[in-house]
Amino acid sequence: MDDRYGADVLATGWKGHGMRELPRVAASRDLVVEVADDGFCGAVVGASGGMVELEDRRGRRRLFPLGAGFLIDGKLVVLGPPAPAAAPTGPKRTASGSFATADSRARVARASRILVEGRHDAELVEKVWGDDLREEGVVVEYLQGIDLLDAALDEEPPSADRRYGVLVDHLVPGSKESRISDAIARGRHGRHVLIVGHPWIDVWQCVTPRAVGIERWPEVPRGIEFKVGVCRALGWPARDQADIARAWQRILASVKTYRDLEPAFLGRVEELIDFVTVDSAR
């Protein structure tokens, strides 16, 4: 007699009985997939942290969780992490684009320093130039604001053997930052201090919009704190400092190499590194 109810329903795996297993596909770059739920179709431009980023033909980018729910040529698939890249056989480059030496080791820290105005600035410099700075023995220190620079220089005066390179946000003619910078450059410490900066309000804007997956950085009206205004304009949470911190981590994670930074920022950091390592050629 045939058993109309089939096998034991309490047996292991009974829930998956009769269900076909979907093919698994690695989220390799430029693979074109469609999101089954909402029809968004785009090419893979990146995948990390359990998420995949897709870019459609209009240049719009969106993030989706890896896993089931994707279509390739109209067929359901499970999208998985990209396959590990083969180890490069040629010389390795650092995130800043320079060649890494095979036996690079951190050098004993120099007396010279690079000072940056914000914690986010310091994290961005570390991510792209960290390997180079450790090899050169250059320490990046956090300066709470350029208003405090003169006092900091008085406390530990610069000299020919202790140079200070300073990176400033929004260093444009007529700004408070430019007036303070000019006064220090003309003052008693100016000979051994180099102050440079980028033209944007905040270091967030030093990351290219393309890297973040947006068309451009929003314009924030006066009276609204810049980071809060950016998050609101982009539809990101901005209820408290924790939301702002998560937004910055999202931006920082989008930076893979120097190509993800604006040239005006790149040039200034390279200028500072050259200034504080001037004795390396001796």
Secondary structure, DSSP 8 states (H G I E B T S, - for coil): ---TT-S-TTSTTGGGTT-----EEE--TT-EEEETTT--EEEEEEEETTEEEEE-TTS-EEEEESEEEEEETTEEEEEE---------S--B-TTS-B--TT-------S-EEEESSHHHHHHHHHHHHHHHHHHT-EEEE-S-GGGHHHHHHHS--BTTB-EEEEESS--TTSHHHHHHHHHHHSTTGGGEEEEE-SSSSGGGGB-HHHHT-SS-----TTS-HHHHHHHHHT---SSHHHHHHHHHHHHHT--SGGGB-HHHHHHHHHHHHHHTGGGG-
